[in-house]
Amino acid sequence: MNIIVCIKQVPATNDVKINKDTNTLVRDEAQSVINPFDTYAVEEGVRLKEATGGKITVISMGIPKVADILKECIAVGADDGILLSDRAFAGADTLATSAALAAGINKIGDYDIIICGKQAIDGDTGQVGPELAERLGIPHITCVRKIEEIKEDYIRAQRMTDFGYEVIECSLPAVITVVKEINEPRLPSIKGMMKAKKAVIPVWTADDVGADKDKIGLRGSPTKVIKTFTPEININTEIIDGTPEEQAHKLVEKLLQLQIKVPV
């Protein structure tokens, strides 16, 4: 089974910088990690490979140092990593990101299943997986918490909902997005780390994958960030001394002074 896992690099801290001209994250200056939900996607890919055989290719779009994140995936069991990196990809929203990934996956060619994390923690949209399936013209199942059965041309999986789960079947190839309940990501082995250290990550540009430059990057992003700002927070605090009874009495008095209704 040929498995493709899509991953994303996200900031490892809340202290990120914004490009004032484009209103996008300055990713090359922030310390970054693999998106946490994507670690479950990689693990599920490795488990499928162990159960059915085949090959895992991990793909990501980003700046050159994303290659290090791809090597981390190889260390835990992936076979290859591919990086889509080009100025033309920069500033992409989810729709433009799915266009770039679809172009890269079409260049890879043969695949049976594509696995993505449910969402990225820096955007929290959960849109790229379904958009990718739409661009590739294949079915998808979101929020998968368990794969019940998978064959050459068929998958049955549990899709997590707010009220439990649904059992969904669809044909392969397909895209699934996974939630953290699906597995427990493993740590890299010594053998895996040695393999990752020697790995060479191919870097594909927009021209390499034949991407339509009107559909990628800022040019291909219908979502535009007009303004970003950090809201000002003014908090006045006061510590009330005394016994619990005295504190409760003083608190009620202060709330009454502020004309805040206190239930009696």
C-alpha positions as CSV (number, residue, x, y, z in Angstrom):
1,M,0.0,0.0,0.0
2,N,1.4,3.4,-1.0
3,I,0.7,5.9,1.8
4,I,1.2,9.7,1.6
5,V,1.2,11.7,4.8
6,C,0.8,15.5,4.7
7,I,2.4,17.4,7.5
8,K,2.9,21.1,8.4
9,Q,5.5,23.0,10.3
10,V,4.0,25.2,13.0
11,P,5.5,27.7,15.5
12,A,6.6,26.1,18.8
13,T,5.8,29.3,20.7
14,N,3.2,32.0,20.9
15,D,5.9,34.6,20.3
16,V,5.6,34.9,16.6
17,K,6.2,37.8,14.2
18,I,3.8,39.0,11.5
19,N,4.9,40.4,8.2
20,K,3.3,43.9,8.2
21,D,3.1,44.0,4.4
22,T,1.4,40.6,3.8
23,N,-0.1,40.0,7.3
24,T,1.3,36.5,7.3
25,L,3.5,34.7,9.8
26,V,7.3,35.1,9.5
27,R,8.0,31.4,9.7
28,D,11.8,31.5,9.1
29,E,12.4,33.4,12.4
30,A,10.2,31.3,14.7
31,Q,11.2,28.1,16.4
32,S,9.1,25.4,14.8
33,V,7.9,21.8,15.3
34,I,5.7,19.4,13.4
35,N,2.1,20.1,13.9
36,P,0.9,17.9,16.8
37,F,-2.1,16.4,15.0
38,D,0.3,15.4,12.1
39,T,2.3,13.2,14.5
40,Y,-0.8,11.0,14.8
41,A,-1.1,11.0,11.0
42,V,2.5,9.8,10.6
43,E,2.1,7.1,13.3
44,E,-1.1,5.8,11.6
45,G,0.8,5.7,8.3
46,V,3.5,3.6,9.9
47,R,1.0,1.3,11.5
48,L,-0.7,0.7,8.1
49,K,2.6,0.0,6.5
50,E,3.4,-2.5,9.3
51,A,0.1,-4.2,8.7
52,T,-0.2,-4.2,5.0
53,G,3.3,-3.5,3.7
54,G,4.1,-0.8,1.2
55,K,5.7,2.6,1.4
56,I,5.2,5.9,3.2
57,T,6.0,9.3,1.6
58,V,5.7,12.4,3.8
59,I,5.1,15.7,2.0
60,S,5.1,19.3,3.3
61,M,5.0,22.8,1.9
62,G,7.2,25.4,3.6
63,I,10.6,27.0,4.0
64,P,13.9,25.0,3.6
65,K,14.2,24.1,7.3
66,V,11.0,22.1,7.0
67,A,13.4,19.4,5.7
68,D,14.4,18.8,9.3
69,I,10.8,18.1,10.3
70,L,10.5,15.6,7.4
71,K,13.6,13.8,8.6
72,E,11.9,13.4,12.0
73,C,9.1,11.6,10.2
74,I,11.7,9.3,8.6
75,A,13.2,8.6,12.0
76,V,9.8,7.1,13.2
77,G,9.2,5.0,10.2
78,A,8.5,6.9,7.0
79,D,10.4,6.0,3.9
80,D,10.8,9.3,2.1
81,G,10.2,13.0,2.5
82,I,9.4,15.6,-0.1
83,L,9.5,19.4,0.5
84,L,7.5,21.8,-1.7
85,S,9.5,25.1,-1.3
86,D,9.2,28.1,-3.5
87,R,8.6,31.8,-3.1
88,A,5.5,31.2,-5.3
89,F,4.0,29.1,-2.5
90,A,4.4,31.8,0.2
91,G,1.5,33.4,2.0
92,A,-1.0,30.6,1.0
93,D,-4.3,30.2,2.7
94,T,-5.9,26.7,3.0
95,L,-7.2,26.7,-0.5
96,A,-3.9,27.6,-2.1
97,T,-2.1,25.2,0.2
98,S,-4.3,22.4,-1.0
99,A,-3.5,23.3,-4.6
100,A,0.2,23.1,-4.0
101,L,-0.1,19.8,-2.1
102,A,-2.3,18.4,-4.8
103,A,0.2,19.3,-7.5
104,G,3.0,17.6,-5.4
105,I,0.9,14.5,-4.9
106,N,0.1,14.3,-8.5
107,K,3.8,14.3,-9.3
108,I,4.4,11.5,-6.8
109,G,1.8,9.6,-8.7
110,D,0.7,6.2,-7.3
111,Y,-1.0,6.3,-3.9
112,D,-3.7,4.4,-2.1
113,I,-4.4,6.6,1.0
114,I,-3.5,10.1,2.0
115,I,-3.4,10.9,5.7
116,C,-3.5,14.4,7.3
117,G,-3.9,15.6,10.8
118,K,-7.3,16.9,11.7
119,Q,-6.1,20.5,11.7
120,A,-3.1,22.7,12.3
121,I,-2.7,24.4,15.6
122,D,-1.7,27.7,14.1
123,G,-4.8,28.0,11.9
124,D,-7.3,25.6,13.4
125,T,-9.4,25.5,10.2
126,G,-9.4,21.8,9.4
127,Q,-9.9,22.7,5.8
128,V,-6.8,21.4,3.9
129,G,-7.6,17.7,4.1
130,P,-11.1,18.0,2.5
131,E,-9.9,20.6,0.0
132,L,-7.1,18.3,-1.0
133,A,-9.5,15.4,-1.6
134,E,-11.7,17.7,-3.7
135,R,-8.8,18.8,-5.9
136,L,-7.7,15.2,-6.4
137,G,-11.2,14.1,-7.1
138,I,-11.3,11.4,-4.4
139,P,-13.5,10.7,-1.3
140,H,-12.5,11.7,2.2
141,I,-13.3,11.0,5.8
142,T,-12.6,13.6,8.5
143,C,-11.8,13.2,12.2
144,V,-11.0,9.5,12.0
145,R,-10.5,8.0,15.4
146,K,-10.1,4.3,14.2
147,I,-9.6,2.5,11.0
148,E,-11.7,-0.7,11.3
149,E,-10.8,-2.3,8.0
150,I,-8.7,-1.4,5.0
151,K,-8.2,-3.3,1.8
152,E,-6.8,-2.5,-1.7
153,D,-9.8,-0.5,-2.8
154,Y,-11.8,0.0,0.4
155,I,-11.7,1.5,3.9
156,R,-14.1,1.5,6.8
157,A,-13.4,4.0,9.6
158,Q,-14.9,5.5,12.7
159,R,-15.5,9.2,12.4
160,M,-15.6,11.1,15.7
161,T,-18.5,13.5,16.3
162,D,-19.7,15.6,19.1
163,F,-22.1,12.9,20.1
164,G,-20.1,9.7,19.6
165,Y,-18.9,8.4,16.3
166,E,-20.1,7.3,12.8
167,V,-18.9,4.3,10.8
168,I,-18.1,5.4,7.3
169,E,-17.1,3.4,4.3
170,C,-15.6,4.6,1.1
171,S,-13.5,3.5,-1.8
172,L,-9.7,4.0,-2.2
173,P,-7.8,6.0,-3.0
174,A,-9.1,8.5,-0.4
175,V,-8.0,11.2,2.1
176,I,-8.5,10.8,5.8
177,T,-7.8,13.3,8.6
178,V,-7.1,11.9,12.0
179,V,-7.7,12.9,15.6
180,K,-5.4,12.2,18.5
181,E,-7.6,9.4,19.8
182,I,-6.5,7.2,16.9
183,N,-3.1,6.1,18.3
184,E,-0.1,7.0,20.5
185,P,2.9,8.3,18.4
186,R,6.1,6.4,18.9
187,L,9.6,7.7,19.6
188,P,12.3,7.3,17.0
189,S,14.5,4.2,17.1
190,I,18.3,4.4,16.9
191,K,18.0,2.7,13.4
192,G,15.4,5.3,12.4
193,M,17.5,8.2,13.5
194,M,20.5,6.9,11.6
195,K,18.4,6.5,8.5
196,A,17.0,10.0,8.9
197,K,20.5,11.5,9.4
198,K,21.5,10.1,6.0
199,A,18.2,11.0,4.2
200,V,18.3,13.5,1.4
201,I,15.0,15.5,1.1
202,P,14.1,16.4,-2.5
203,V,12.9,20.0,-2.8
204,W,10.3,20.6,-5.5
205,T,9.4,24.1,-6.8
206,A,6.2,25.2,-8.3
207,D,7.6,24.6,-11.8
208,D,8.8,21.1,-10.7
209,V,5.2,20.1,-9.8
210,G,3.5,22.0,-12.6
211,A,1.5,24.1,-10.2
212,D,-0.8,26.8,-11.6
213,K,0.7,30.0,-10.2
214,D,-2.7,31.7,-10.2
215,K,-3.9,29.1,-7.6
216,I,-1.0,29.0,-5.2
217,G,0.6,31.4,-2.7
218,L,-0.9,34.8,-2.1
219,R,-2.1,35.1,-5.7
220,G,-4.2,32.0,-5.3
221,S,-5.6,32.8,-1.9
222,P,-9.1,34.1,-1.8
223,T,-8.8,34.6,1.9
224,K,-7.0,37.9,2.7
225,V,-5.9,39.0,6.1
226,I,-6.6,42.8,6.2
227,K,-5.3,43.6,9.6
228,T,-3.7,41.8,12.6
229,F,-3.3,43.2,16.1
230,T,-2.8,42.3,19.7
231,P,-5.8,43.3,21.8
232,E,-5.1,45.4,24.9
233,I,-6.1,43.8,28.2
234,N,-6.5,45.9,31.3
235,I,-7.1,43.9,34.4
236,N,-7.5,45.5,37.8
237,T,-7.1,43.0,40.7
238,E,-7.6,43.3,44.4
239,I,-6.9,40.9,47.2
240,I,-9.4,40.8,50.0
241,D,-8.0,39.9,53.4
242,G,-9.8,38.4,56.4
243,T,-11.5,35.1,57.3
244,P,-13.6,33.4,54.7
245,E,-16.7,34.9,56.2
246,E,-15.2,38.4,56.2
247,Q,-13.9,38.0,52.7
248,A,-17.4,36.9,51.5
249,H,-19.0,39.9,53.3
250,K,-16.5,42.4,51.8
251,L,-16.9,40.8,48.3
252,V,-20.7,41.2,48.4
253,E,-20.3,44.8,49.5
254,K,-18.0,45.6,46.6
255,L,-20.2,43.9,44.1
256,L,-23.2,45.9,45.3
257,Q,-21.2,49.0,45.0
258,L,-20.5,48.1,41.3
259,Q,-24.2,47.4,40.9
260,I,-23.6,43.8,40.0
261,K,-26.5,41.6,41.0
262,V,-25.6,39.0,43.6
263,P,-27.9,35.9,43.9
264,V,-29.4,35.5,47.4
